[in-house]
Amino acid sequence: MVMLPGLVLSGLASWRVRSAFSRYSRVPSYVGMSGAQAAHLMLERAGIHDVRVVPTSGFLSDHYNPTNKTLALSQSVFQETSLAAIGVACHEAGHAIQHAEGYAPMWLRSAVAPAASIGSNFGYFVIFLGMIFQSGMLVLVGVALFSMMLLFQIITLPVEFDASARAKRLAFEHGIVREDERRGVAAVLNAAALTYVAAALTTALTVAYYLLRASQMGSRSDD
């Protein structure tokens, strides 16, 4: 029951982002730029000329890789001229701009990422062992490892919110979308932002649940 709100919110967030993307992928922009063209324009206006914009497979698999300075856009976002495609493309361009400017939360997220990966992979395993052997201490060790993922997700929030804010503002300022189209772009990006909030909440509730279980194990061992 502890994790139920997070699971419900995650499901709602996933439905909302797919619904918003589906709705605004059917609304063409007035200017008629593709997602790739919009991303290129944002990068150019920011004075960034060393980032490659490339197509990638998958649905909403769009991402910016700071290691090789590649902005990968899913085929629909790369090619289409819809408000949804432009919103997603400009959001990813926002990440590239963050990287170029040395945006601190993005640097911190990259620094925490390796520990978060280890914690996510081994945390559950250690917790599982703790549950089998009824060892509250072992569960706590697993929770500590898993909490690195929570830290990563919390740091991710300002990174994603800032990239979306840049996308909404710059897409209009650079003439990529008109005033009456800003609402559609914002709807897609706001829905996407909710998925990051839901992920962090779900992880936080998972941590809280296993902390409670560890506490209960400790109480029984003291009896």
SULLIN-V916053 format. One record per backbone hydrogen bond with DSSP energy under -0.5 kcal/mol. NH is the residue of the N-H (numbers start at 1). CO is the residue of the C=O. If there is no record, write none. Layout:
{{NH:CO} {NH:CO}}
This chain:
{{4:1} {5:1} {7:3} {8:4} {9:5} {10:6} {11:7} {12:8} {13:9} {14:10} {15:11} {16:12} {17:13} {18:14} {19:15} {20:16} {21:17} {22:18} {23:19} {24:20} {25:21} {26:23} {27:24} {28:26} {29:81} {35:77} {35:80} {36:78} {38:34} {39:35} {40:36} {41:37} {42:38} {43:39} {44:40} {45:41} {46:42} {47:44} {48:43} {49:47} {52:50} {52:69} {54:52} {54:71} {56:73} {60:58} {61:58} {63:72} {65:70} {66:64} {69:65} {70:65} {71:52} {72:63} {72:70} {73:54} {73:71} {75:56} {78:74} {79:75} {80:76} {83:24} {83:27} {84:24} {86:82} {87:83} {88:84} {89:85} {90:86} {91:87} {92:88} {93:89} {94:90} {95:91} {96:92} {97:93} {98:94} {99:95} {100:96} {101:97} {102:98} {102:99} {103:98} {106:103} {107:103} {108:104} {109:105} {110:106} {111:107} {112:108} {113:109} {114:110} {116:112} {117:113} {118:114} {119:115} {120:116} {121:117} {122:118} {123:119} {124:120} {126:122} {127:123} {128:124} {129:125} {130:126} {131:127} {132:128} {133:129} {135:130} {136:134} {139:135} {140:136} {141:137} {142:138} {143:139} {144:140} {145:141} {146:142} {147:143} {148:145} {149:146} {150:146} {151:147} {152:148} {153:149} {154:150} {155:151} {156:152} {157:153} {157:154} {158:154} {159:155} {160:156} {161:157} {162:158} {163:159} {164:160} {165:161} {166:162} {167:163} {168:164} {169:165} {170:166} {171:167} {172:168} {173:169} {174:170} {175:172} {176:171} {177:171} {181:178} {182:178} {182:179} {185:181} {186:182} {187:183} {188:184} {189:185} {190:186} {191:187} {192:188} {193:189} {194:190} {195:191} {195:192} {196:192} {196:193} {197:193} {198:194} {199:195} {200:196} {201:197} {202:198} {203:199} {204:200} {205:201} {206:202} {207:203} {208:204} {209:205} {210:206} {211:207} {212:208} {213:209} {214:210} {215:211} {216:212} {217:213} {218:214} {219:215} {220:216} {221:217} {222:218} {223:219} {223:220}}
